[in-house]
Amino acid sequence: MAKLTKRMQALQGKVEAGKVYAAIDALNLVKATATAKFDESVDVAIQLGIDPRKSDQAVRGAVVMPEGTGKSVRVAVFTQGANADAAREAGADIVGFDDLAAKVKAGELDFDVVIASPDAMRVVGQLGQILGPRGLMPNPKVGTVTPNVAQAVKNAKAGQVQFRADKAGIIHAPIGRASFEAERLQKNLAALVDQLNKLKPASAKGQYLRKVAVSSTMGLGVRVDIGSINA
């Protein structure tokens, strides 16, 4: 087994193995153990009681974090006409149609989020091999294919986070930065949990939210008492 660094040994001494902490205590602990020389991301892993092999139990969506994510994002919008003007007014960084598709094909990918109006999907659909592997393909399930591109741009700029259950039925998502107060992180975590509850598959049996753990980029995972998240 790899030898732990002094830093990791010190962190392990602060987190009680096997203990489940109240949300606010867990988040304060994550902040206290985020000792890297940069503002670490605070992330959550949520184990869902689903069978991800079944298509009717796939969980995917998006939520606007009420306290933001601490990250600025560049937004590209595929649309035209009045929608293009509305997207620019809402704060989109790049707006286009066939011209934007040509830039993407040429390797110009200077954006973090892609939004498209429904009429643009005939153009965007041709970019699947480029956008798909990068997690940039617009999808109506997360609100990035929509007639209201202006609102989608505002959501992205306000700190919208996209999520989907992986093959193990686990949701991974950022909820802020280590520099955030613990109360702000808890509000974001609660917003994510509320959205997950709304997306619970009708065919999912038993306990839906099974385990929740929070961590920072370079820190240790801390288990969270699910019942304390909305406290």
C-alpha positions in Angstrom: 0.0 0.0 0.0 1.3 3.5 -0.9 2.7 5.4 2.0 0.6 8.4 3.1 2.1 11.8 2.9 2.5 13.8 6.1 -0.3 16.1 4.8 -2.7 13.2 4.3 -1.8 11.7 7.7 -2.6 15.0 9.3 -5.9 15.2 7.5 -6.9 11.6 8.5 -6.3 12.6 12.1 -9.1 15.2 11.8 -11.7 13.0 10.3 -13.1 10.2 12.5 -13.3 7.0 10.4 -16.8 5.7 9.9 -18.4 8.6 11.6 -21.5 10.3 9.9 -21.4 14.1 10.5 -24.2 16.6 10.5 -24.1 18.5 7.2 -22.8 21.8 8.7 -20.1 20.0 10.7 -19.0 17.9 7.7 -18.7 21.0 5.5 -16.8 22.9 8.2 -14.5 19.9 8.4 -14.0 19.8 4.7 -13.1 23.5 4.8 -10.6 23.0 7.7 -8.9 20.2 5.8 -8.7 22.0 2.4 -5.1 23.0 2.9 -3.9 23.1 -0.7 -2.4 26.3 -2.0 -5.4 27.1 -4.2 -9.1 27.5 -3.6 -10.2 23.9 -3.7 -13.5 22.8 -5.1 -15.9 21.3 -2.7 -17.7 18.3 -4.2 -20.4 15.9 -3.2 -20.9 12.2 -4.0 -24.4 10.8 -3.5 -25.2 7.1 -3.7 -28.7 6.6 -5.1 -30.9 3.5 -4.6 -31.3 2.9 -8.3 -30.4 0.3 -10.9 -28.5 2.4 -13.5 -28.6 -0.5 -15.9 -32.4 0.1 -16.3 -33.2 3.0 -18.7 -36.3 3.9 -16.6 -34.0 4.5 -13.6 -31.5 6.8 -15.2 -31.1 10.0 -13.2 -29.9 13.1 -15.1 -30.6 16.8 -14.6 -29.4 20.2 -13.7 -29.8 22.6 -10.8 -28.9 26.3 -10.3 -26.9 26.5 -7.1 -28.4 29.3 -5.1 -25.0 30.4 -3.8 -23.2 29.9 -7.1 -20.2 27.7 -7.7 -17.4 30.1 -7.5 -16.5 29.4 -11.1 -17.0 31.6 -14.1 -18.1 29.8 -17.3 -18.0 30.7 -20.9 -21.3 30.0 -22.7 -21.7 29.3 -26.4 -25.2 29.4 -27.9 -26.3 27.9 -31.2 -29.3 29.9 -32.4 -30.3 32.7 -34.8 -32.6 35.7 -35.3 -34.3 37.2 -32.2 -33.0 34.4 -30.1 -29.5 35.3 -30.9 -30.0 38.9 -29.8 -31.7 37.6 -26.6 -28.8 35.2 -25.9 -26.2 38.1 -26.2 -28.3 40.3 -24.0 -28.4 37.5 -21.4 -24.6 37.3 -21.3 -23.7 34.6 -23.8 -20.0 34.7 -24.7 -20.3 33.2 -28.2 -23.5 33.2 -30.4 -23.8 31.7 -33.8 -25.3 29.1 -36.1 -23.5 27.5 -39.1 -20.6 29.9 -38.5 -20.2 28.7 -34.9 -20.4 25.0 -36.1 -17.6 25.7 -38.5 -15.4 27.1 -35.7 -16.1 24.0 -33.6 -15.1 21.8 -36.5 -11.9 23.8 -36.8 -11.1 23.0 -33.2 -12.2 26.3 -31.6 -13.7 25.2 -28.3 -13.3 28.2 -26.1 -16.4 27.6 -24.0 -17.6 25.5 -21.0 -21.3 25.2 -21.7 -23.2 24.8 -25.0 -26.8 25.8 -25.4 -29.0 25.4 -28.4 -32.5 26.4 -29.6 -34.4 23.4 -31.0 -34.1 24.7 -34.6 -30.3 24.6 -34.2 -30.1 20.9 -33.4 -29.8 20.0 -37.1 -26.5 21.9 -37.0 -25.4 20.8 -33.5 -26.2 17.2 -34.2 -23.4 17.1 -36.7 -20.9 18.0 -33.9 -21.7 15.1 -31.7 -18.3 13.4 -32.1 -16.6 16.6 -31.0 -18.9 17.9 -28.3 -20.1 14.5 -26.9 -16.8 13.2 -25.5 -16.2 16.6 -23.8 -19.6 16.5 -22.1 -20.7 19.6 -24.1 -23.5 18.2 -26.2 -26.8 20.1 -25.5 -29.6 18.0 -24.0 -33.2 18.9 -23.2 -33.0 16.9 -19.9 -30.5 19.5 -18.5 -32.2 22.5 -20.1 -29.5 23.2 -22.7 -31.8 22.5 -25.6 -34.6 25.0 -25.2 -36.6 27.7 -27.0 -35.8 30.1 -24.1 -32.0 30.3 -24.7 -31.8 33.6 -22.8 -33.0 31.9 -19.5 -30.6 29.0 -20.1 -27.7 31.4 -20.5 -28.7 33.2 -17.2 -28.9 29.8 -15.5 -25.4 28.8 -16.7 -23.9 32.1 -15.6 -25.7 31.9 -12.2 -24.0 28.6 -11.4 -26.1 25.8 -12.9 -24.6 22.4 -12.3 -25.4 19.4 -14.6 -25.3 15.9 -13.1 -26.0 12.3 -14.0 -25.8 9.0 -12.2 -22.7 6.9 -13.2 -22.7 3.2 -13.7 -22.6 2.6 -9.9 -25.6 4.9 -9.3 -23.5 7.7 -7.9 -24.0 11.4 -8.5 -20.9 13.6 -8.5 -21.3 17.4 -8.4 -19.4 20.5 -7.3 -21.2 22.6 -4.6 -18.8 25.5 -4.3 -15.3 26.4 -3.2 -13.4 25.9 0.1 -13.5 29.7 0.5 -17.3 29.6 0.8 -18.9 29.8 4.2 -20.2 26.4 5.3 -23.8 27.7 5.3 -23.5 28.6 1.6 -22.2 25.2 0.8 -25.1 23.6 2.7 -27.6 25.7 0.8 -26.1 24.4 -2.5 -26.1 20.8 -1.2 -29.7 21.1 -0.2 -30.7 22.5 -3.6 -29.0 19.5 -5.3 -30.7 17.0 -3.0 -34.1 18.7 -3.5 -33.7 18.4 -7.3 -32.6 14.7 -7.0 -35.7 14.0 -5.0 -37.9 15.5 -7.7 -36.2 13.2 -10.3 -36.6 10.0 -8.3 -37.6 7.2 -10.8 -41.1 5.8 -10.1 -39.6 2.3 -10.4 -36.8 2.8 -7.8 -37.4 0.7 -4.7 -36.3 1.1 -1.2 -34.2 4.0 0.2 -33.4 6.5 -2.6 -30.7 8.6 -1.0 -28.4 6.1 0.5 -25.1 7.7 1.2 -23.8 11.3 1.0 -20.1 12.3 1.3 -18.4 15.7 0.8 -14.8 16.4 0.0 -12.4 19.0 -1.3 -10.2 18.6 -4.4 -7.2 17.4 -2.4 -9.0 16.4 0.8 -10.6 13.4 2.4 -14.3 12.3 2.1 -16.6 13.1 5.0 -19.9 11.2 5.4 -23.0 13.4 5.8 -26.2 12.6 7.8 -28.8 12.9 5.1 -31.5 14.1 7.5 -29.4 17.1 8.4 -28.9 18.5 4.9 -32.1 20.6 5.0 -31.8 21.5 8.7 
